[in-house]
């Protein structure tokens, strides 16, 4: 683990997380095509953002975290 000015980096870089008051914004690597869900996942490959990956995941609840788990696992395994 390495603490940087804007974020904490880990040896295996598979996702970046921004903690906000209403949700978590997670950017993950997208090793395979997925069906995007409005309000939950978004392709950010053509827009600028800080961090890793081309898939943005918005997590607002525990059930969203459960839905995000397979996407985060794929990102981790592909890193």
The 8 nearest C-alpha neighbors of each residue, nearest first, counted from 0:
[[1, 9, 8, 10, 2, 7, 11, 3],
 [0, 2, 8, 7, 3, 9, 10, 6],
 [3, 1, 7, 8, 6, 0, 4, 5],
 [4, 2, 6, 7, 5, 1, 8, 0],
 [3, 5, 6, 2, 7, 1, 8, 49],
 [6, 4, 3, 7, 2, 49, 8, 50],
 [7, 5, 3, 4, 8, 2, 15, 16],
 [6, 8, 2, 3, 1, 9, 0, 5],
 [9, 7, 1, 0, 2, 6, 10, 3],
 [10, 8, 0, 11, 12, 1, 7, 2],
 [9, 11, 12, 0, 8, 1, 13, 78],
 [12, 10, 9, 13, 78, 75, 8, 14],
 [11, 13, 9, 14, 10, 78, 8, 51],
 [12, 14, 75, 74, 78, 27, 28, 11],
 [15, 13, 27, 26, 51, 12, 25, 16],
 [14, 16, 26, 25, 50, 51, 27, 17],
 [17, 15, 25, 24, 18, 26, 23, 14],
 [16, 18, 24, 23, 19, 25, 15, 22],
 [19, 17, 23, 16, 24, 22, 20, 21],
 [18, 20, 22, 21, 23, 17, 24, 16],
 [19, 21, 22, 18, 23, 59, 17, 24],
 [22, 20, 19, 59, 23, 18, 58, 60],
 [23, 21, 59, 19, 58, 20, 24, 57],
 [22, 24, 18, 58, 17, 57, 19, 25],
 [23, 25, 57, 17, 16, 56, 22, 58],
 [24, 26, 16, 56, 55, 15, 23, 57],
 [27, 25, 55, 15, 14, 52, 54, 51],
 [28, 26, 14, 52, 54, 13, 74, 51],
 [27, 29, 52, 74, 53, 13, 30, 54],
 [28, 30, 31, 54, 74, 27, 53, 52],
 [31, 29, 28, 77, 74, 73, 32, 78],
 [32, 30, 29, 33, 73, 28, 74, 77],
 [31, 33, 29, 30, 34, 35, 54, 42],
 [34, 32, 35, 31, 29, 70, 30, 36],
 [33, 35, 36, 32, 40, 41, 37, 31],
 [34, 36, 40, 33, 41, 37, 42, 39],
 [35, 37, 40, 39, 38, 34, 41, 33],
 [38, 36, 39, 40, 35, 41, 34, 57],
 [39, 37, 40, 36, 57, 41, 56, 35],
 [38, 40, 57, 36, 37, 56, 41, 58],
 [41, 39, 56, 36, 35, 55, 38, 37],
 [40, 42, 55, 54, 35, 43, 56, 39],
 [41, 43, 54, 44, 53, 55, 40, 35],
 [44, 42, 53, 46, 45, 54, 41, 55],
 [43, 45, 53, 42, 46, 54, 47, 52],
 [44, 46, 43, 47, 42, 53, 48, 54],
 [47, 45, 43, 44, 48, 42, 53, 49],
 [46, 48, 45, 49, 43, 44, 50, 53],
 [47, 49, 50, 46, 43, 51, 44, 26],
 [50, 48, 47, 51, 15, 26, 52, 5],
 [49, 51, 15, 48, 52, 26, 14, 16],
 [52, 50, 14, 15, 26, 27, 28, 13],
 [51, 53, 28, 27, 26, 54, 29, 14],
 [52, 54, 44, 43, 28, 42, 29, 27],
 [55, 53, 42, 27, 26, 52, 41, 29],
 [56, 54, 26, 41, 40, 25, 42, 43],
 [55, 57, 40, 25, 39, 24, 26, 58],
 [58, 56, 24, 39, 23, 25, 59, 40],
 [57, 59, 23, 63, 22, 64, 60, 56],
 [58, 60, 22, 63, 57, 23, 21, 61],
 [61, 59, 63, 62, 58, 64, 22, 65],
 [60, 62, 64, 63, 65, 59, 58, 66],
 [61, 63, 65, 64, 60, 66, 59, 58],
 [64, 62, 66, 60, 58, 65, 61, 67],
 [63, 65, 67, 61, 62, 66, 58, 68],
 [64, 66, 62, 68, 63, 67, 61, 69],
 [67, 65, 63, 64, 68, 62, 69, 70],
 [68, 66, 64, 70, 65, 69, 63, 71],
 [67, 69, 71, 65, 70, 66, 72, 64],
 [70, 68, 72, 71, 67, 73, 66, 65],
 [71, 69, 73, 67, 68, 72, 74, 29],
 [72, 70, 74, 68, 73, 69, 75, 67],
 [71, 73, 69, 75, 74, 70, 68, 76],
 [74, 72, 76, 70, 75, 71, 77, 69],
 [73, 75, 28, 71, 77, 72, 13, 76],
 [76, 74, 72, 13, 78, 77, 73, 71],
 [75, 77, 73, 74, 78, 72, 13, 71],
 [76, 78, 74, 75, 73, 30, 28, 13],
 [77, 75, 13, 76, 74, 12, 11, 28]]
